Amino acid sequence: MAGRLALDVHLPQPVRFPMAYGLSRRELRPKVRLLPGEGGRYHLTSVEGLAALSLDALSSVAYGPEAIVVVLIAAGTGALTAALPITLAITVLLAVLVVSYSQVIAVHPDGGGAYAVAKKDLGGWSSLLAAASLVVDYVLTVAVSLAAGAASLGSAFPSLRGHLVEVCLALLAVLTLVNLRGIAESARVMMLPTVLFIATILGIIVLGLVRSHPAAVVGTAQTVPVTAALGLLLILKAFAAGCSALTGVEAIANGVPAFREPRVKRAQRTELMLGALLGLMLVGLAVLIRRDHVAPRGGVTVLAQLAAGAYGDGWVYSATNVLVALILALAANTSFGGLPVLMSLLARDHRLPHLFGLRKERPVYRWGVLALALLSAVLLIAVDADTQRLIPLFAIGVFIGFTISQVGLVRHWRTERPPGWLRRALINGIGAVMTAAAALVFLVSKFLDGAWVVVLAVPLLMWLFARVERYYTAVGLELGLGRIPEPPERRTSLVIVPLGEVSRLARHALTAAIALGDEVVAVAVHADPDTARALRAKWDEWNPGVRLDIIDSPQRSLVQPVVKYVQRAAEGGRQIAVLIPEVEPRHRRYQILQNQRGILLATVLRARTDVVVCILPYRLSL
């Protein structure tokens, strides 16, 4: 680990003490303090994983059932009776996906979900498609969750309605900072709101079913003209819209590395808990919608109507809406747990810049977190934090990933043929057909409403991944990676040290330079002849045994004369190194008081020459 000595040394054998004074024998080992991120402290348990990686799916009950109702109402209030069978079909698909992703977790414990499956079992272009669709889905998950959460807050507090973008960006900043601290901390932050949300939704279902009629009716009645018949096409549209409630089911499979050991079992247990809770809540809400004929009303959501029917329109109703808004905002945390891991896998496969594979001390891919925050912020600003403009883009990427993972697992079972492979392949095959049908219906029905953006974005991302991969392949060929190179050449070396005057800094730099090269020359740039003569006299008096070349610069330029000097010195084929001494204060607040010419010179030399450029720090006591 960077910044720390390696700890894979052989520790001494345990010191054994005989039992004495009635104490049992103890074994003592030298204790080494763990740095943040080491051990299992900053990884997830199953319950923490439910809070950190499942809120996207669980919070979808706030808009999934409503999406079904909004579609069905076009055929009249009588068509709302179809909401329950459609929800049951979605629940069946949910069960298939949960089983499937439990298998994905076992087969691909390093995370990646649909991307890992496609790369292993379907080949290059399928994996690029899966990766692109997942990236789109994760970014949209953050945007939709924050926009919906901000809209809920705007409903509760009218003064916020004109500042929804600012509210979204503030929530996004908080989530980003929390996730930069580590996913386990974010899981602990999510724990209490998650428990309260689940209890609140289950309370709506139980109390709503116990009551013979709604306790209160909220919102204003709306007249919705009948524009369609309850036929197969409308049912398919409602099914596809309702499937937006399944977004986030794959996040646990993508974030397996974030779990504690045994990671596979913990992740599978979390996936099963998510499926059971989400299925129960979806079916329970659908039963209430059908029994009470809940139709869209002005100023409130369908979930708000169900909450009023169960709790009444008092403070519990208000608290429920605030909690739903909070959960929708926190649901974006699912993407912060999944996308950075996916981006690290893409970086490891040379399809994204390698910096996305770097981790800090804690198990956090911070570049991935920052990239997700930036993309989400741009999207929220572009659509003015309007949830309705984001919804048509939302589910397509998810279903592409669902379908690819199902098809990949079918091929995996057919190739490996483990015991029971035919049953598993049949489950995954049925899931692939169902998710592909949902994706197709959603794409066709929402294409002009904004789904065309996803159709454009996914191929562009695939092209980007392919271009990055080609670049790294070309770099590998040019560097001769994987091949034994010729023996290194032995050349005489020259170390050039830019200096300003005779001082301890000059002594420090020349001492280092003499140790590095065969020949050392100091270079000074001066515009004033008197200053140059004074420096020469002082140098001769010091007599460090190193030649001093003074460059005249009437234009008072420092960088360009040194660069030209270095270029001339390198013409003979010698190995040239430029050692630039740089003063570093002990306190950062004094850093701005130092001139930055050394850093500027190093930057220009790296851009215009092939010499070795070294910056030698001289640390002050201030």
N, C-alpha and C positions, 0 to 999 in steps of 0.2 A: 504494500500500500504506500502511495506516495507520501513523502514527508515523515516516514516512520521507519526505523530499522526493522529488518526482517525478523519475525518472531518464530520462524520454523527451525529453531535451534533445539538441541536435545536438552530437555529439562532434567535436572537431577532426579534420581529415584526418590519416591516418597520417604520422608523421615518417619520411622515407626517408633512410637514411645510405648513402653510397657504400661499396662494398666496400673494405676495407682490412685489412692484416695477414693476408691469406689467409682472412678470414671472409666468409661469404655475406651478402648484403644482408638486413637485418632490418627489419620494420615494427613500430613501437612505437605503441601506443594507451594513453591513460590507463587505468589499471586501477581499477575500482570494486569494492570488496569486496562480494561477494554476501551478503545476509542468509540465515539458515536458511530453506529452502523455495524459494529462487530458483534458477534454472537446473535442470539435470536430476539433481542429486546426490540429491535426496530422492524421486525417482520410481523405478519398478521396471524392471529388466531382465526378460527372459523367464524366466530361471532364478529370479530373486528373486520374480517373480510366482507361479511354481509353489509356492514355499515359503510365500508370504504368503497366497495366495488359494485354494490347492488342497488344503490339509491336511484340510479337512472331507470332501471326496470321497475322498481317498486313505486316510484313517483309517477310512472306512466298511467296509473289508475286515475290521475287527475285530468288526463286528456284523451286516453284511449277509449273508454266508454262513451265520452261525449262525441268523439269522432264518428262512432257508429250511429249515434242518435241524429247527428247533423245530416248524415247521408240519408238515413231512412225517413226522416221527416218530409223529404221531398215527395214521398208517396202517401202522406197523410199520417195522422196520429195512430191510425189502426196498424200501420206498418211497424210501429215500435215494438210490437209483440215479437218481431223477428230478431230483436236485439239479443235475447237469451240464447236461441240456437246458434246465432253467429258467434256469440261469446264462447259457447261450449266448443265450437269448432276451433276457435283461436286457442282455447285452453288445451285441446288435444294437440295442436301444433306446438304449444308451449311445452307440453310433456315430451313430445318427440325431440324438441331442441334441447331440453334439459338432459335427457338421456344421451343424446348425441354429444353435447359438449362435455359431459362427464367422461365419455370415451375419448374425446379430444384431449382432455386434461391428462388422461392416463398415457395416451400415445405420444403427446408432445408436452412433457412437463416443463420445458423451458419457456412456455408461453408462446404467444403469436396467434393462437386460434386459427381462423380460416387461412391466414397467411402461411403458417407452419404446415398445415394440412396440404394446401395447394402446392407449396414448394416441394414437399416430399413425394406426393402421390400424383400430381397433375402436370407438373412441369413449369417452365419459366413464365410464359405469358399468363397462365392462370394465377400464379402467385403474385404477379404484378397487378392483375385485376383485383385480387383479394386485398392486397395491401392498399391500393388506391381507394377502394370502396370503404375500407376500415378507417383510413385517415379522414375521408369526407364525413363518415358517420360520427367519429369522435369529435371533430370540430363542430359539427351541427348539433351534437348532443349538448355541448357546452352552451352554444348560442341559444338553442331552443329552451333549455332549462332555465338559463338566466333571464331570457326575455319573458318566459311565462311567470317566473317568480317575481320579476319586476312588475308585470301587469297585475298580479294578485295584490302586491303591495299598493299599487296605484288604485285598485278597487277599494282597499281598506282605508287608504289615506289619499284623498283626492288631490292634495297639494303636490304629490309626487308624479301625477299623471303627465305633466309637461317635462319631466326630467328622467324618463325611463332609461335613456341611454346612459346618463351619468350613474344611475342606480346600478345598471348592469355592469358598468366598468368598475365601480367601487366593489361590488361583490366579486367580480373576476380578480381584482387585485388581492382581495383577502384570500380567496381560494389559492391563488398562485403562491402567496407567501407561506400559507399553511403547508402546501405540498412541497415547497422547497425545503421545509424543515424535515420532511420525511413522511411517508405514507402512513406509518403507524400512528404518528401524532395526529394526522388528519382523521384516521379511523376513530381515535379516542374522542376527537371533537364531534364526530358524526354520531357517536353511540346513543346519546340521550335523545337527540331529535329523531333518530330512526325508530327507537323503541316507542316514543310518543306518537309518531306518525302511524306506525302499524297498529298500535292500540286504538288510536282515533278512528281509523278506517274500519277496523273490526267492530268498534263500538257503533259506528254508523250502521253497519250491516245487522248486528244483533238487535239494537234498539229499533231500527227501522222495521225488521221482521216481526218484532214483538208487538209494535203498535198496529192497531187496526187501520189507522189512517195517519197521514203526515201530521206532525206536531205543529208545523208552520209552513206557510208557502211564501217564498221570497221571489223577488224579481217582478217584472211587468210582463203581462201576457202579450204574445206576438201572434199575428196572423201570418201563417206560412202557406202560400199557395201550393196546391198539388201540381207538380210539374213532371212526375214520372209514375209509372206503375211499379208495383212490387214484383219485379221479375228477376231473372237470373243476373242480368247485368248490374242492377242496383244492389242485389245481395253481394255480388263479388266486389263492388266498390265499397260497400260497408265493411266487408271482411278485410279488404286491403287497408282501409283507413283504421279499422280497429287493431290491425296488426302493428300499428305504431306503438301499442302497449308492450310489444316484445323487444323493443330496443333496449340494449344493455344486457341481454341474457348472455351474450358472448364475452362480456368484459372479464368475468372470472377466469375463463380459459386463457384470455390474453395476459392476465396478471398473475399467473401461477408463481413466478419467481418471488413475488412479494410475500408469500405465505411462509410460516414457520415449518420446519420439518416435523412430521412427514408432509411435504407440500402437496403431493397428489391427493392424499386422503383428506386433508383439510380443505383443499379447493373443491373436491367433489362433494364433500359434506355441505359446503357453502352453496354450491350450485343447486343441490337438492332442496335446501332450505328456501332459497330464492324461488324455485319453481312452485313449491307447496304454498308459500305465502302469496305470491302473485296470482296463482290460479284461484285460490280461495277468495281473494279480494275481488278479482274480475267477475267471477261467477256470482258472488254475493251482491255486488252492485248491479249486475245485469238483472238479477231477480227483482230487486227493488224498482229498477227502471220499468220493467214489464208490469209489475203489480200496480204501481202508482201512476203509470202512463206519463212518465217524466219526459217532457218535451223542452226544447230550448226556450228560455225566457230572457227578456232583456235585462242587462246589467249584472247577471249572475251566471255562474257555470253550472253544469249538470251536477257536479260533485257538491257544489254549494247548496243546491236544492235538496240533495239527499241528506246533507248535514243538517239543514233546517228541519227536514222531515223527521230526523232522529232526535236532535238535541233541542229543537226550537230555535227561535231567532234571538236568543239572549247572548250573554257573554261567551258561552261555550261555542256558539256558532261563530262569533268573531275570532275567538282564539283558534278555532279549527282552520279558518281561512288564512290566518297569519302563519300557522304551522305549515299548511300546504305550500304557501309561498316560500317559506324557509326551506322546506324539503326540496322543492323544485330548484331552488338556487344551489343547494348542496348536492343535488343529483349530478351536477356537472363534475363532481369529484370522481365519478366513474371514469371519465375520459382521462383525468389526470393520473389515474392508476393504470390505465390500459395503454394509451397512446405512446407515452415515453418508452415503455417496454417494447412495443411494436417498432418504434423508430430505432431503438437500439439493435433489434434483430435485423432491420433493414441496413443499418450501418455495418453490422458484422458481415452481412452478405454483400457489402460494397455497393449498395443501392441508395444510400444516403451518405452525406459527409460523416466521416468517422467520429467527429466530435459528439454526435448523438449517441455514441456507444460509451462515452466517458461517464463515470459516476464520481460523485464527491464522497466524503467520508461516510455519509449515510447512504443506504441503498436507494438513491434517488438519481434518476437521469435528468439532471437539471436543465440541460439544453433542450430536451424534449418537452419539459414542463414549460419553459419559456416560449418555445415555438408554438405550442398549443395555445398559450395565453395570447400571444401576438395575433395568430390567425383568427381566434375567436373574437378578439377586440375589433379587428378590421371588419369582420362579417357583421357584428352587431352594429357598428357605426354605419356600414353600407345599407342595412335594411332598416335603420332607425329603430332598432330593438322591437320590431313588429313580429310577433309570434306567427301570425297568419301568413306572412311572407316566407317564413322559414319552414313551416310544416310541410308544404309540398316537396321540399328537398330532403326531408328528414329520413324517411324509412327506406328509400331506395338503396342507399349504400349498405344498410343493415341486411336487407334481403339478398343482395348480391353476395355478401359474405356468408350468410346462412347457406345459400345454395351451393356455393363453392365448397364449403366445409363438409356438407352432406355428400356431395358427389365424390369428393376426395376420400372420405371415409369408406364409401361403397367400394371404390377401387382398392383401398388399403385392405379391406376384409377379403376381397376377391383374390388379391395377390398373396396375402399372408395365410389365409385360410386357417385361422385358429379354431378351436372348438366353439361351436355355436356361431360361426361367422355368417351363415346364411340368414339367421334371424336378425343379427345386427345389421347386415347389409340391407335387409328388407325395411327395417325401421328407418335407416338413413335414406334409403331410396324414396320412401313415402314422404319423408321430410323435405327432400330435395324438390319433389314435384310440387308440394304445397307452397314452399317458399318461393319457388320460381314463378308459380302462378300468381302469387300475391305481388311479387315484384313487377311482373308484366302488367297486371291490372292497374297497379298504383302508377306505374310509369305512363301508361296510355291515358289514364283518366286525369293525371295531374301534369301532363307535359307542358301545356300552355300556361299553367299556373305557376311555373317556375322550375319544374322538374328538369327542363332542358339544361339548366345550369349544371346539374349533376352529370348529365350526359356529356357535357363539355369538360367538366373538371376531372372526371375519372380518367379519360384518355390522356389528358395533359399530365396528370400525375404519373401515369404509366410511362409516358415518354420521358419524364424527368428521371424516374428511377432507372430506366434503361440507359439514358445518357450518362448518368453518374456511374453506373456499372461499367459502361464502355470506357469511360475515362480511367477508372481504377485498373481495368484490364490493360489498357495501353501503358499506364504508368508502371505496372508490374513487369510488362515486357521490356520496357526501356531500362528499368532498374535491374533486370535479370533476376527477379525473385524466383527462388526455387532452383537456380542453377549455380554451380560453383564458378566464381569469377577468377580472372587471372591474378597472379600474385601482385601485391601492391608495389607501386613504383617508389623508389627512394630518390628524393630530390633535396637539394639544399633549400633552406627556408630563410625568409626575411620577415622580421616582425617590425611593423611600423607603428610608432606610438605618437599620436597627436597630443601635443602639450601646449600650454599657454605660457607658463613661467616656471622658474626653478622653485620647488617647494617639496614638502613631504609627499604630496600627491604624485609629483614627478618621480621621486625615489621609489614609491610604492609601485608605480606602473613599470618602471624600468627593471626593478627587481624581478617582477613577474615575467616580463618580456625576455630577459636574459635566460630565464629557466625554460622558456618555451622554444626558442629558435637559435639557429646557428649564427645569425647576424641580426643586430638590432639597430634601428635608426629612429631618432626622434624628429618629429616634424612640427614646426611652429609656423603660423600664418600671422603676418603683421602688416598693417598698412602704413605705419609711421616708421621711417628709417631710424629715428632716434631710439624708439622703443626696441627695434630689432637689434641695434648696436648694443644697447644696455643688456638685452637678453644674452647676446653672444659673449659679452664680457663676463657676465655672471656664470654662464655655462663653463667657460674656460677656467674660471676660478674654482668652480665645483669639481670639474674634471671627472665625470662619472664613467669614463671609458666607453661612451656611446656617442656616435656621430650625431650632430644636430644640423638639420637642413631647415633653413628659414625661407619661407615662400613669401614673396612680395605680393600683396593684394590691394591695389589702389582702390578697388571697388568695396573694400572692407567686407568681402565675402569670406566666410570660413569653410563652408562645406565644399563648394565647387573646386577650389584649389587643391584641397586634400584628395578629393575624388580623382582629379586629373593626375596628381602625383602617384596615387596608387595604381591607376591604369597604366602609366608609363613603366612603373616598376614591375608590373606583371607581364609586360611584353616579352621578357626573356624566357618565359616558361618556368620561372621559379615558383615555389609554393609561398604565397604571401599571406600573412595574417596581420590584421589591424587590431591592436589592443587599445580600446578607448577607456580611459579612466573616468569614472563617474562618481560624484560625491552623493552619498545617501545619508540624509539625517535620520537619527533614531526615531524621531517623532514625525508622523505623516503630515502633521499640520505645517511643517517647515518645507515640505517637498516643493511646494509652489514657489518658494523663494530661490530655488536652484535653477540655473539656466538649463534648458533642455537640448543644448546643442549636440551633446553626445548621442542622445537617442535619435535626433534628426540625422546626424552623420551616419550612424549605423543603418538607419532605414534606407538612405540613399545609396550607401555602399552595397547593401544586399540587392537593391534593385538594379544597379548599373554595373556591378562587377561580380566575379566568381570567387573572390578571395574569402578567407575565413575572417569573420567579424566577431570580436569578443568584447564584451563590456565588463570591465573590472570594477567592482564596487569599492569605494573607500568610505567606510561607515564612521560617521561622526558620533560624538558622545552627546550631542544636543538633540 
